[in-house]
Amino acid sequence: MTTLKSFLRGGAFIQPIWIFVIALFVFFSLMSEYFLSLGNINNILVQTSTIGLLALGMTYVMINGNIDLSVGATLGLAASLAVGLQPLGLTVAVLAALAAGIVIGAINGLIVWKTGVNAFIVTLGAMIGVRGLIFVYTQEQSFYASNFAFVDFGASTIGPFPVLAIIFLACTLIMHLVLKKTGHGRNTFAVGGNPEAAMDAGIRIGRNMLINFIIVGFFAALAGVLLATQMGASTPNLGRDYELWTITAVVLGGTKLTGGHGSISGTLGGVLAIGILRNGMNMMQVPAFYVLVILGAILITVLIIDQRLNVPTAKGVRA
C-alpha cells in the first residue's frame, strides 16, 4: 500500500496525460458497452505491455538527454533467439535473448560515453546493424516455438489477470521507485538537466548513461521474449517501428527530449493513452491508419504546447 501511495504521489493523476487517459476512458465507454469489460481492460494491458516495457527503459535514457533507436531491432533479435535456440533448452534460449539485449545496450552506452558521438547516430547505426544481424541469423525465415511451456506462458493468468500485464505493471512500479527513491535515479535527472554541474558534483556521467542504456537494452529484450510467448513465434521484421511508438509514448507522458525531466508515472499514462486509443477505435471499427493520423497530430500538439508554455528554469531532480 505504501509503494502504491508513493506511485500516486509521483503525479500519476495530476499530469495532463492522465486527464487525456480519463477522457479516452469516458469517451470509449460511452461509444461501446464492451469497452469497460474486464476482458477488454486485460486486452489493453496485454497489448500495451510490449511498448510499455520498452518505454520504461527509454524514459531513463531520455531523461539522461539521450535516445535509443535500436530498441525495436533489439526486441526482434531477442525474440528470434528466444524461439530459435529452444532446441538447446528453454532456459538457455531465454537467458541468451536477455543477454543479447544487455550486450547491445552496453555497446551503445560505451560508444556514446567513450566517443562522445550523439546517441541518435549511434543507436541509428545499431538499429540498422542489429536488424541486419536478425536476417543473417534467421535466414529471412520465421521461427516457431517448439516448447509448449513457452507458448502457454504467454496466455497464462493469475486469477482473472494476464501474467504479461502483471509483469508490465510490476516492472513499472519498480522502475518508478528506482527513479524516485535511489541515488541512480537522482543522478539520472542531474546528468540530463545539467551535465557540467553533475560532473562538478562528482557524478560519474558516463557510468550513469551506460547503466541506463543497459537498462533499456534489457527491457527491449524482455519485451521481445514476452511478445514471442504471445505469438508462439518470431519473424525477422518483428519490432519494426516500435522505437517510434515507444518514443511517442514517453514524450506524451511528459519526458522532455532535451533531458532532465520525466517520470515513469507519466510514461505509463502515455502508454495507456496509445493503447486505449488503438483499442477503442478498433472497437468502433475505425480503420487503423486513422489512429496513426490522430496520434501524430496529438504528439505535435503536445510538443507545441510544451514549447509555448515552458518557461526557462533551472532543471531540478524530479521524479
N, C-alpha and C positions, 0 to 999 in steps of 0.2 A: 504494500500500500504506500509505503514511504517513497519507493522509487517511482511509482505511478504519479504521486503528487509532485515529485521533483520534475518529471517529464512534462506535466501540465503547466507547472510554473515556468517551464522553459519557453513559454509563449505560444504553445500549440493552438490555443483557442483565441488568441488576440491578434495573430498575424493575419494580414489581408488574405493570404492564400486560403486560410481556413474559413473565412467568410464566403469565399468563392466555392469551396467544397460543400459547405452547408447549403448554399443556394442551388448547387447542382443536385444535391440530395432531394431538396424540396421539389425542384422542377421535375426531375425524372420520376419521383414517387407519384406526382400528380398525373404524369403522362402515361405511366404504366402501373397497373396494380401488382405486378410481379417484381417490380424493382426492389422493394424493401424486404423481399422474402429472404430467409436465412440462406437458402441455396444460392441466390444471386449475389448476396453480400460475400459469401465464401468464394464465389467465382471471381468477383472483383479482386479480392485479396490474393487469390492464386495467380490471376492474370497479371497483377501488378508486382508480384514478388520478384520476378526476374529483373525488371527495370529498377525496382526498389533496392535490391541488393547492390546493383551497380551504382545507384545514386548515393548509397551510404558512403562508399569509398570515394566517389567523385566529390562529395561535399568536402571532405578533408583536403583533398588535393586543390580544389578551387579556393577554399579559404586560405590556403597557402599562397594563392596567387598564380597557381599553375593550372594545367588542364591535361586530361588523358584521353586521347582519341583512339587508343588501342583497345579499349575495354570490350568492344563488340567482337573484335578478332580474337582476343584472349578468351572470351566466352566460347567462341566457336571451337578453338583449339582444345580447351578443357573438355567440352562435350565430346569431341571426337576421341580424345584419349580415354575418357571415362567409359565410352562404349567399345571402342576398338581394342582396348587392352584387357577386356573382360576374360578372354581365354587364360590369362595369367593369374586370374583371381580378382574378385570384385574389390577387395581392399587395396590391392596393388594398383588397379585401374583408377580408383578414386583418389588415392594419395598422389599418383603421378599427375593427375589432372590438376589437383590443388597446387602441387609443387611447380607445375608449369606456370600457373598464374603468378605465384610468388616470385619466380625467377624473372619473368617478363617485367613485373613491377620493379624488381630490384635493378634490372638493367636500365630501364627507363630512368629511374631515380638517380642512379650513379652517373649516367651520361649528362643529365641536367645539372647535377651537382658539380661534377668534375670539369665539365667543358663550358658551362655557362650558356649553352645553346638553349633557346626558348623551348619550353616544354611542348608547345604546339607543334613545332617542327620535329622534335624528337619522337613524339608519340604518333605523329602522322606517318613517319617512316616506319615505326614499329607496327602500326596498323597494316600498312602495305606488306611488310615483311612477314608478319605472322599469318596474314591471310594467305599469302603465297605458300607458307610452310604447311598450312592446313591442306591445300590442294596437293602438295607433294606427298604428304603423309597419307591422305585418303585416296590418292589417285583419282580424284574427282568423283568418288563414289560415296553413297550414303552408307552409314553403318547402322546395324540393328542390334539391339541388346540381346544377348544370349542368356543372361541371368534374370530369371523371373522375379527374384527379390528386388532387383534394381527397378524394374517397372512397377512392381507393387508398391514400392516406397513412394513413388510419385503420386499414387492415388490413395495413399493411406490417410487415415483421420485419427484424431484423439477426441473421442466423443463426437460432437457434430462439426468439429473444426478441422480443416485440412492441415496436415503436418507442414506442408510447404508454407502456408500462411503463418503458422505458429513460428516457424524458423525465421521468417522475414521479420515479424513483429518483435521477436526476442532479440534478433540482431540489431534492430532499430533502437530498442531500449538500451542495449549495451553500448552502442556507439554514441548515443546521446549522453550517457553518463560519463563515458571516457572523454568526450569533447568538453563537457561542462565541469567535471569534477577532478580531472587529473592534470598534472603538470604538462603532459604532452599536448593535451587539448589547449591549454592556455598558451603554450609556445606556438602552436599552430596558428592561432589568431595573431600573435605578436609578429611572427615571421611574415604573414600575409599583409598585416597592417603597416608595418614599418621595418623592413629588413635591417636597415642601418641601426636603428635603436635596439632591435633584438640582438644584433651582434654585439653592440656595446654592453648589453645586459648579460652577456655571457652565454646566450643561447646558441647552440650548435645548429646553425641554419641548414646546412647540408644534410646532417643526420636526421633532422626533423622532416625534411622533404623526402628523404629516402624512405623513411618509415611509412609515410603517407602513400607513396607510390606502391610500396609493398602491400599496404592495406587494400588499395583499390585493385591491385592485381589479384589478391586473394579472393576478394568478393566477386570479381569478374569470373574467376574460375569456379567458385562455389555456385554462382548463378548458372554457369554452363552445365555443371553436374546436375543441378536440380531441374533445369529445363530439359535435359536429356532424360531424366526419370519420368517426366510428364509425357514426353513424346515416345519414349521407348526406342529412340533412335537419335542419330545426329546427321547433319548434312554439311557439306563444305561451306555453304553460304549462311549457316546459322549464325545469328548475331549481327548480320549486316544492318547498318543504320541504327543499331541500338545505342551507339555513342551519342547520336543526335537526340534520341528520346531521353536519354539519361541527362544530358546537359540541359535540355528543356525543363525537365522536372526539377533539377537543382536550382536553376535560375528562377523558375516560377515560385519556388519555395523561399526566395529572398537572398540566396547566396550571390554575392557580387563577383562579377568576372574579374574585377581588379584585386580581389582578395581582401582579407581582414574582417569579413563579416559573413555570417551564415549560421544555420542551425540545422540539426537533424530533424527537429520537430517541423520546421518549415519544409524541409525536403520531403518528409512523409506526406505533408499536405500537397506538395507538387505532384508526387507520385500518384496519390489517390485522385487528385483532380483529373489527371490524364486518364487513369483507369476508369473512373466514373463516367467521364465524357464519352470515352470509346464504348463502354458497356451500354450506357443509356441510349446513345444514338443508334447502336446496333439493335436494341430492343424496339426502337422506333422505326427500324428498317431504313435508316438513313444511309446512303452509300458511304463506304469507308473513306473515300477521298475527301469528303466534306469535313471529316474530323481533322485531317491534315491542314486544311484551309483555316478552320476555326482555331486550331492550336497555334498555327503560325501567326495569325492576327492577334491572338491573346498574348503570345510571347513578345511580339514587337510592341504592343500597347504597354505591357508591364515594364519593358525596358525604357520606353519613352517617359512614362510616368515617374519611374525611379530616377531617371536623369534630371527631370524637371524639378522634382521635389527634394532631391538630395542636396543638402547644404553641406559644404566642405567643413568637416570636423575632424578632430584627431580621432583615429580609429582605436577603440579600446578593445580589450579582451572580452568578447561577448559569446554567449552560447545560446 
